[in-house]
Amino acid sequence: MVIRSEALGCGAYLPERVLTNQELATLVDTSDEWIRARTGIIERRIAAEGELTSDLAVKASEAALAASGVTPDEVDLIVLATATPDYTFPSTATTVQARLGMDHGAAFDVQAVCSGFIYALATADNFIRAGQAGTALVIGAETFSRILDWTDRGTCVLFGDGAGALVIRGAECPGASSDRGVLSTHLHSDGRQRDLLYVDGGPSSTQTVGHLRMEGREVFRHAVTNLAAVVNEALVANGLEPDDIDWLVPHQANQRILDATARKLGMPAERVISTVARHANTSAASVPLALAEAVEDGRIKRGDLLLLEAMGGGFTWGASLLRW
């Protein structure tokens, strides 16, 4: 028998403010047609004035706890993925911990940009497997609108704000690929690619927050190659084939990346969860947002095998096989 991290439930939160492509076209030299053709994005959500990453994270967490039938008293670990924390410190996770009424356990942030949720899930899963946590709240939350250069049409059209959360709990399982829960996680990074996707500010370098900068074509090329490779790595590690996957739940960066990754895997588009048209790229929040939507609308059912994957600045990338 082995310990697996079983998924108990998930939740999501999106800010109320909707920013459409048509509205963006009044701010920068772009058009709805241009954005749709290159990204598949139609609209994105923008956090309200004074609405912080922790605010989004708390609402997503409350939804996940409610869906799981779990109280904050039962959670002994919070791992929150974000590249847009409320403050340099303390961690946004500790703010969420306090607002949920938790006075025990541990809470901390992880930073792997768009791969953040996969990194956070791997971290929480390993805590549970090691016996150092029993029930964990894994969160991806971002207010990326705060680090965008709204005069740069190559980046400001791509991103949005949001949060998603997942509750996992340790359970004894036979140790087979038919087990429920996290079957495996696979993480990678390559710091040599830093200049292709980064923020040009920070406490130590410029004493400012900075703005996101990206070489879009190069990021696209690396994303398709790296994501297909890590997905295959996850399948091989578990003795599975692409046909065994019920749902691919990818990072929602660009519809063309989603399509290209599915083609490389030989997966039909109808088995790929896509929310990019309405959410845009919400960085660490995109995978749990997509997961929560597909669970909520009934596409993802108990027993389904999910493959979660993402790539982000660093570069970082990773995948996880999860049987819901």
N, C-alpha and C positions, 0 to 999 in steps of 0.2 A: 504493500500500500504506500501511496505517496500523498503529500499535501498539495492540493490544487487551490487556486484562488477562484472561487466560484463567483460569477456575476449575479448580484441580487437585484439590481435595478439601476436605472440611469435617469438623468434629468437634464434639462437645458433651459437657458434663458437668453433672449435676444432683446436688445434695447428697442424702445418704441419707435424711434426716429428712423424712417426709411429714406435712403438717399438713392434716387434713381439715376440711370445713365443720362437721361434727358436733363436732369438738374445739374449733373456734373459737367455736361456740355456747355453750361452757362458760366462755369468757373475756369475751365481749361480748354485748349484747342483739341476737342475730341467729339465723338458722336456716339449715339446708341449703336449704330451699325458697326462702327469701328471696334467698340468694346466687345460686343457680342461675337463678332467674327473671330477675334483673337483670343477670347477668354471664356465665352459662354455666360458671362456675368450680365445680369439684368439690373439688379439692385443689391444694396448692402445696408446693414444696420449701423447706426452711429450712436455712441453713448451720449447721453444728455450732459449738459453743463453740470459739473460737480458729481457726475455718476462715475464711480471708480471701478477698477478691475475687481476689487473685493466685493463691491455691490453686486456685480454680475455673478461672481463666483458663489456668493451666499445664496442667491436665488436659484441657481442651478443645483447647488448642493441640497437645498431644502426639497426641491423637486425629486432629486435622486433618492434621498432618505425616505420620502413619502412613498415613492414607487417601490422601495425595498422593504418597507415595513420595519425600518431600523431607526432607533432613536440616537441622538448624538452621544448619549451615555454609553452606547455599545461600540462606538468608533474609537479605536486607540491609535490611529495614524491618519494624518492628512498629508498627501503629497500634491502640491499644486504647481502645474506647469504654466509659466507665463514669461514673456519677454517684456511685458509692460506692467511691472509691479506698481502698487500705489506709491511706494517710497523706496529709496535705496535700501533702507532697512527700517523697521523689522520686516520680515517676510510677509507677503500677502497672506500666506497660509495661516500665520498666527492670528491675523485679523479675522479671518474666516472662523478659525477655532473659537475665538472669543465670542463672536457674534452668534455662533451656533449654541453657545452656552456650555462648551466643553472646558473642563478645568483639569484635564488629565491627558495622558498620551503625548504624542509628538506631532509637530506640524512644521513643514518646511517647503520651500519652493525649489523647483528644478528649472533650469534654463537651457533649452535646446531648440528654441524658436519654434518653427512649425512642426518639428518632431517631438515637441515637448510632452504631449500626452502619452506617446508611446514610451518615452523615457520614464515618465512618472508611473505609468502602469508597470513597467519592468521593475522599477524601484520598489513599489508597494508589493508586487508579487514576490519579490525576493525576500522582503521583510517577513511576509506571511510564510513562505516556504522554510525560512530559517527559524520560525517560531517566535520571532520578536514582535509580531503583531497578529491579531486575530481577525479584526475587521478594519478595512481601510476605505477612506474616501479619496478617490483620485479625480482631480479637477484639471481642466484646461480652460483658462480664462484670459481674455485679451481686450485691451482698448487700443488697438493698432492705429486708430484714427489720430491718436495723440503724437505719433512719431512719423506721420506722413508729411511730405512736402507737397502741399496742395497746389503748387504751380508745376509739378512734374507729372505730366500726363502718363508717363510710362509706369508709374508706381501708384499714384493716388487712386486710380480707377480699380485697383486689384483687391483692395483690402476692406475689411469690415470688423465690427466688434461683436463679441458674444462670449458665452461660457457654456460648458457642458461638464457633467460629473457622472461618475460611476462608483457604485458601492460594491466592494468585493470582500469575500470572507473565506477563510481557510476551511477546507473540508477534506476528509480522507477519501481517496479514490484509488481504483485499481492500478492506475499508472498507464492506461491505454489511451490511444488517440480518440477513443469514444467517450472518454471522461468529459464531464462538464467542467467549465472553467478555463483558465489560462493554460494552454498546452505548452507554449514556449514564447520567449521574446528574444529579439535579435537586434542589437544596436551597433551602429557604426558612426564614425566621423572622419573628416579629412580637413584639418585646419589649413592646408595649403590653398584651399579654395575660398578662403575668407573674403577676398576682395570682390567676389562675384555677387555677394548678398550680405550686406552689413548695415549697421547704423553708424553714422559719422560723428558720434558723440558718446560721452560717458563720464562718470565722476572722476576717474583718474586721468583721462586723456584731455578732455575739453571742459570739464566741469559743467557740461550742458547735457540735455537729453539727446539732442541730435535728430537727424532724419534718416529714414530708410533709403538705401541706395542699392540698385540691382542692375546686373547685366542679364536682361531677360532671356535672350537666346541661349546663352551659355548655361543658365540655370535650367532651362527647359531640357537641354541635351543631357545634362548630368542627371536630372530627375528621372527621366524615362529609363535610363540605363541602371541607375542605382536602385530604383524602386523594384524593377523587374528582378534584379539580382537578389535583393533581400527577401522578396516574396518567395522566390525559388528556394532560397536557403531555409526559410521556415518550413516549406513543404517537405523538402528532403529530410530535415531534422526529425520530422514526425511520420515519415514514410507515407506521405500523402501526395495526391496529384491535383492539378488545378480543378479537375472535374469534381473533386471532393468538397470544394469550397461552395457553400451556399450563397454567401454574400461577401463581396469585396467592399470594405469600408475604408476608403482612402482619404488622405489629406486633400482638402478641397482648394487646390491652388488655381487650377485652370482646367476647363473641360477638355482641352486638347491633351493635357498630360494624362487625365483619367482615361481618355479613349485610347491613347497610345500604350499605356500600361496594360489595359485590358487586352488589347490586340497581341501584345508580346506574350501574354499568358494564355491566349486563346480563349478568353472568357467573354461570353456575350454581354452586351451593354446592359441588358435588363437585370443582370446580377451584380451590377455596380451601383452602390448608393451614391447619388449625386445631389448635393444641395448648393453647389457653387453658384447657380443662377440667381438664387435669392439671398445667399449669405455672403458671397464673395469669399476671399481668403481670410479666415479668422485665426490663422496661425495655430497655436496650441489648442484652440477651442474647436477647430474644424472637425476632427475625428469624433469627439464625443457628441458634438451637435448633430452630425450625420447619424451616428449610432442611435441617439435618443429619438430622432425623428422616425427612423425606420422601425424602432421598437414600438413607438407610440402608434404608428399607423398600421401595425400588424404585419409588416413585411417580414421582420425578423421574429422568429418564433423559438420557443424553448427547444433545445437540441440542435439548432442550426449552427453550422461551423462558419465562423467569421474570420476574415483575414484583414486586420487593421494595418495600415502602412502610412508612412509620412516621410517627407524630406524637408529640411529647413536650413537656414543659415548656419555656417560653421565650416564646411557643410556637416550636417548631421542627418542621419536617416535610420529608419528602423521599421520592424514589423512585429506583429504579435498574432498568433493563432489563438482564438478564443471560441470555445463551444458554449453558446448561450444556453 
